[in-house]
């Protein structure tokens, strides 16, 4: 997949079982990083155990996802923190898909 997709596209790919990386997500609100304007983020890597080792299984908050999204996309933490709330929710939804879903993780413990 080398095109730029919306979260609705991502949901359809997940439903069809055809979601794969890399996946480029169009931001609903571009962010400014220095002289650059970022209008999409590309999820390139599935999270590794090291990426999630400090993420609590229970009582998570949005900030726990920032390093994971950063590792998956290569975007800096500053960039992740500048995402609009809606774009952060979308990025969390995608990262959660590759984490296997928090419900599945919590049920096994």
N, C-alpha and C positions, 0 to 999 in steps of 0.2 A: 504494500500500500504506500503510494508516494503522493497521493492527493491530500488536500486539506479537508477535514471533515468536521461536522458539527457534533454536539453531544447526542442529538437524535440519531445521526448515522451510527455513532458508537453503540448506542443501545440496540439498534437493529442488528449490527454485526454480532453483538453479544448474544442476542436472542437467536440468531441463525447459527451460532457456534462458529462464526468465521472471523472473529476478532483476532488480529495478529499485530505484532510489532515489526517495524516501527509504525506508529499511528500518530498523525499530526492533527491536533485539535485546534480549530479556529477559536480564538478568544472572542467573547462577546464585546469586550472592551479592551482594546490594545493598551499596553503599558509602556511607559517611557523608562529606559535604562540608559542614562547618560545621553549621548547623541542618538541612540538607536530607539526605534519604536518596534516593539515586539507584538505581532498580531496573531501568532500561533505558537504552540509548544508541541514538541514532538516527543512522545513516549518511545524511548529506544530500548530500554532494558527492563526485564522483569526484576522485581526486587529480590535481593539475596538475603540470607539470614543476617548478615552483617548490617544491611540497610534497615532492618526492623528490630535489631536486638534491644534497643532502648524504648521501643514502642510498647506501652502497656497493653495487656490483653483486655483488661476491663478499665472503665473510667477513662477512656480516651477523650482527648479534645482535638480540635482542628489543628492546633500547633504540632501535634505528634505526627501529622501527615506531611508537614513541610519538608523535612529532610528526605523522606521517602520519595515524594514527588520530585524533589531536586535531583536525587540520584537517578530516578527513572528517566528524567527529561534532559539532564545536563544543565538545567536552568539554575542560576544562583539562588540562594535563600532570599536575597534581597528581591529578586524577580518574583519568586513565589509569594512573598509577603505583599507585593504590589498588585497581585491579581485582584480583580473585583471579587466580591463575595460570590457571585454567580459562577465566575470562572474557577474560583477555588473549589466550590461544590462540585463542578464538573470534573475537575482534575482529581478530586478525592474519589469520586465515583469510579473513574477509570482505574486509579491506583488500587482501589478496593477490589475491583474485578480481578486484578492480577495477584492480589493477596489472598484470594479465595473467599472473600466476604467475611466480615467480622462475625456474623452469626455462626458460620461454620467453625471458625477458630475457637470462639468462646464455648461452644457446645462440647468440644472434646476435652476441655480441661476440668 
